[in-house]
């Protein structure tokens, strides 16, 4: 970690206290995640610590294999005797409300699945769509959702090629849940992985954070906060294609910071690569409306879900080229370099604050925004 500079207003004692906290947390993280809960809670769906405890405690050991163990957003593989490589992913959407400023559950399902494929450097091709419908759900609303999915798929150049429908009793599904899976052509040479970060890499973020989570919360709770925040849901395959055209294999990792936000996503990377990630608070783009809503609600924008943003880890010498390429794209105009990768303290993410201090940036704990996607 960089030594504190002389202009840092923290006292030497405060700095030592922060460093001791970092070391204590780092030692605890050597043991990764443990599932101690006896029943499922909403926090297990947050994407934060509870989700990781559940995955590591139940699913990962049961289904362990080389493709799954990488814990990336999609798996890439070769079918025996064929080339090129394929990418495959799946996701389920339970967002509430079903319709929200900037989108709906159908649009979200298409974009989210595309973006999970994109994190493996893949060109999205085909999607599946599975619907769990509640008895009594209005057909008119279902038509709107399906129409939104069809429009989003057409805009992105992908096809919904298979699906399934199930109906459950009234009160058992909260309207509609959607499961999607996606297949794409993986990049011919690039190997995805959140374990590929190296000291000296730069962290790029494709735009302002927190819009989706705040839009959902305000729509759900009908809070008396005057704002026009809309979900940032968007397919990011063309943005990432432009990035690959500019810097290619200099990209070390791609992740869309959905549940758990930027903080949780970067912690996953740091743990997988045994590196530290240092962020500069002043460099992280946040719309003023989102920042204001977070202050009122006691939330941190860095742990709020996004559905149209990409975190890019790229070698330091190519960072400026990557930044320029992303800013030329309509979905990357506000891209910023928000931090860097360091060799230690391993598995940690920390934030250099606007007032010159430093704090540990941990994964999301609890679930302040359930049913966010």
Secondary structure, 3 states (H helix, E strand, C coil): CCCCCCCCCCCHHHHHHHHHHHHHHHHHHCCCCCCCCCCCCHHHHCCCHHHHHHHHHHHHHHHCCHHHHCCCCCEEECCCCCCCCEEEEEEEECCCCCEECCEEHHHHHHHHHHHHHHCCCCEEEEEEEEEEEECCCCHHHHHHHHHHHHHHHHHHCCEEEEEEEEEECCCCCCCEEEEEEEEEECCCCCCCCCCCCCCCCEEEECCCCCHHHHHHHHHHHCCCCCCCCCCCCCCCHHHHHHHHHHHHHHEEEEECCCCCHHHHHHHHHHHHHCCEEEEEHHHCCCCHHHHHHHHHHCCCHHHCCCCCCCEEEECHHHHHHHHHHHHCCHHHCCCEEEEEEECCCCCEEEEECCCCCEEECCCCCCCCCCCCC
